[in-house]
Amino acid sequence: MGLAERLEAADLSECYGRGCTTCLWYAALPDVDRQAFDDWVDAGKSVRGLWKLCVEEGIKISCTPFRDHVANHHPVRDKS
């Protein structure tokens, strides 16, 4: 079976249709924790450091997709 046939037959909605794991986790945080997350990112602090702290708070994701979330789903807010 070739790739085209596999892709046509694949039902990956259970694995890939849920959305960004970090976005889902972030949305469930209390307001004060979301604000602290936002402030950390806006200050340009270490994304790896933020990830380590979030792992301690229960997020179950590796650093690479977490970094992708910060880069693509969590832009730095304009401070003006």
C-alpha positions in Angstrom: 0.0 0.0 0.0 1.4 3.4 -1.0 1.3 6.6 1.1 -1.6 8.0 -0.9 -3.7 4.9 -0.1 -2.7 5.0 3.5 -3.6 8.7 3.8 -6.9 8.1 2.1 -7.8 5.3 4.5 -6.4 6.9 7.7 -8.7 8.3 10.4 -6.4 10.3 12.5 -9.1 12.5 14.1 -8.7 10.8 17.5 -4.9 11.6 17.5 -4.7 14.9 15.6 -8.1 16.6 15.7 -8.1 17.8 19.3 -6.2 21.0 18.7 -3.1 22.3 20.4 -2.4 20.4 23.7 -0.8 23.5 25.2 -3.7 25.7 24.2 -6.2 23.3 25.8 -4.1 23.2 29.0 -3.6 27.0 29.0 -7.4 27.6 28.6 -8.1 25.5 31.7 -5.7 27.5 33.9 -7.1 30.0 36.4 -6.9 33.7 35.3 -4.0 34.4 37.6 -1.9 31.6 36.1 -2.7 32.6 32.5 -1.6 36.1 33.4 1.6 34.9 34.9 2.2 32.7 31.7 1.5 35.7 29.5 3.8 38.0 31.5 6.6 35.4 31.3 6.3 35.2 27.5 6.0 39.0 27.1 9.1 39.5 29.2 11.1 37.3 26.8 12.1 34.9 29.5 13.2 31.3 28.7 10.6 29.2 27.0 12.4 26.1 28.2 12.2 27.4 31.8 8.5 28.1 31.4 8.0 24.6 30.0 9.8 23.1 33.0 7.5 25.0 35.4 4.4 24.0 33.4 5.4 20.3 33.5 5.6 20.6 37.3 2.0 22.0 37.1 0.8 19.0 35.2 1.1 19.7 31.4 2.0 16.5 29.6 3.8 17.6 26.5 7.4 17.7 25.4 9.4 20.9 25.0 9.3 21.1 21.2 5.5 21.3 20.8 5.4 23.6 23.8 7.9 25.9 22.0 5.8 25.7 18.9 2.7 26.8 20.9 4.6 29.8 22.3 5.9 30.8 18.8 2.7 30.3 16.9 -0.2 30.4 19.3 1.0 32.8 22.0 2.5 35.9 20.4 4.1 38.5 22.6 1.5 41.2 23.3 2.1 44.8 22.4 2.9 46.7 25.6 1.9 50.2 24.3 
